[in-house]
Amino acid sequence: MRALVVYESMYGNTRVVAGNIADGLRGTYEVTLVPVAAATADLIAQADLLVVGAPTHMHGLSTASSRQAARKTAAKPESGLTLDPDAGGLAVRGWLSDLADGHTLAAAFDTRLVGVPALTGRASRGIGRSLRRHGYRLIAPPESFMVTKVNTLVDGEVSRARQWGEALAASADLIVLAAQQ
């Protein structure tokens, strides 16, 4: 079984979460982890499980203006922020709009500030909706991983991401097993 983990990351937190989700999946799946710009149609077609994640910007998926604002913020010497190496590439929003219909199992995640989702927003909900519109079957509710106001992952989120990856693998296995019976 093959899993494809696709992520968009501006400051690196979503990339770290995606990597740990991929590690959690590796006990069961052959996993490919790629930034969204490298998520080709061939990779998607080969995947039995598609996991997609992005940072939450202005209550949802990033936009061209929110990504530009993130780049400007990181450019300020006092920010202490470093742009992810793939931050200038394609965003999940655009990639999802061009995604071909599929019937693969899928899951959605985001990184967002600690707080009530009504105040912080959740990019994962938009990712999940888009995946379902394209015919993908979500095997878990969209998941959020928390980032502090100083742009670090909250303690325990890295291990929680790995555990979520393990849980996704177990859920997918049960679905595949049920379909075979």
N, C-alpha and C positions, 0 to 999 in steps of 0.2 A: 504494500500500500504506500502511496505517495502523498505527502502533504506539501503545500506551497504556502509559505508565510510571507505576506506582502505588507510593507509598511512605508509610511511617510513620516519623517522626523525632521524637526527644525533644530533642536538643541541636543538631541541624542537620547532623550528619555524614552521615546517611543521605540527607537532602535534597540535599546537595552531590553525593554519589555518584550519586543518581538523575538529577540535572540533567546530569551529565557522561555518563552512559549515554545519556540522551536526545540529547545533542549528537552522540554517536557514531552513533546511529541515523539522524540527520537527513540524512545523505548519501544514504540510500535511502528512508527512510520519512517520511511526514507524521506528526509525533510530538505527542502530547498528554501532558503531564507534570502529574500531580495528586496531592495528598495523598489518603490512603485515603478520607477522608470525602467527597471529591468524585468518587470513582470510581463513577459511576452505571451502571446496567444498560445504558443507551443507549450510553455511551462504550465499554463492554466489547463490546457487540454490533457496534460499528463497527470494532473492532480486528482486524487480521490477526495481530498479535503483542502479547501481554500480558506485561509485565515487572513483577514485584512484588518489593519489598524492604522490609526492616524491620531495626531494631537487634536485636542479640542481648541478651536479658535472662535472667539465671539459666539459661544453657545452651540457651535456645530462644526462641520468640516471647514477646513481652511479655504480661503478665497485668495485670489491674486493679491488683493490689498492687505489681507491679514498676514500673508507670507512676506510681503514687502515690509510691513511694519516690524515683523519678527527679525528680518535681516537688518533693518535700521537700528533696532534695539541692540542687537548683538554687536553692531559696529561701534557703539559707544564704549569708550575705554573703561568707564566705571561700571559697565553692566556685568562684567564677570562671566558673560555668556560666550559660548563658542558654537558656531553653526555646525551642524552635522555635515559631513562631507557631501551628502546627497541632497542637501536642503534646497539647492537651486534647481533641482530637476522637477519632473512631473509631480503633480499633487493627486491624492487619492480621488478627490471630487471629479476631476477631469477623466481620470483612468476609469472610474466607475461608469461615467456617462458613455464611454466607448466600449465597455465590457460586453463581449458577446454573450448571448444567452447560454446557460449551461444547466446541468442537472446534478452538479456535484454537491456534496455536503459542504457547509461553510460555517464560519463563525466570525464575529466582529468584535473589535476591542478599540479602546482609545486610552489616551493619557489626558488627565484633566486636573485642574486645581482641586484641592481638598475643599469640600463644601457640598451643600445640597444641590443635586443636579438641576433643580429649577433655577438656581442662581448661576451655576458654572456652565451648564449645558453639557451635552454628551455627543461627541462625534460618532460614537459607536452606533447610536440609534439610526442615524442617517446612513451609515455604512450598511447596517443590517437591512434597512428598508430597500436600499438600492440592490443589494444582493438578492433579496426575495423577488423584486420586480424582474430581475434577470433570470429567474427560475432556479436559483440556488436554495437549498434547504438548510436553514439555520438549525444547528444541533444544540445550541445553548443560547440563553439570552445574551444580548450585547453586554460586554464587560468593560468596566473602567478601572484604570490603575492610577493611583493618586500621586500628584506632584505637589511639592511645597511651593510657597510663594517665592522662595529663593532658587527655584528651578532644580530641585533634586527630588528623586523618587523618595516617597515616604518609606521609612524603615519597614521592611517586610514585604514590600511590593515585588521585589525581584524574585523572592522565593514563591510568592503567591502566583506570579506569572508562570513560573515553572509548573506549579501544581495545577494551574488552569490548563496548561498544555497537556498534562497527563490526564486530566479529567476529560478534555476534548477527545483525546485518543480513545479513552474507554467508552465514551458515548458513541463515537463513530463506529467503533468495533461492534457494539451492541446493535446499532442500526443495520450495519452490513450483515451481521449474523442473522438478525430477524428477517431480512429481505431474502436470505438464502434458504430459509426454511419454508 
